[in-house]
Amino acid sequence: MSMKVQNYLTEKIIWKRGSNPTYPYVGDCEGDKCLIRVNDFPDEHLYTLIVHDREIASFDDWPTHWHRP
């Protein structure tokens, strides 16, 4: 995992509800537009973090520093 990915997963990000059920959360991390995509769980990881339209990391457990609405 790159240092930048690790920073996203450990940064405090406050998420807001998105309007698309596939991307239920939108957020901002130091000016970077972030989205959370819900995947086809359990065949895939539950979530994928997308930053500037690029898949950054897939994960199952919500990071403790992130706050969902």
Buried (B, 14 or more C-beta within 10 A) or exposed (E): EEEEEEEBBEBEBEBEEBEEEEBBBBBEBEEBEBBBBBBEEEEEBBBBBBBEEEEBBEBEEBBEEBEEE
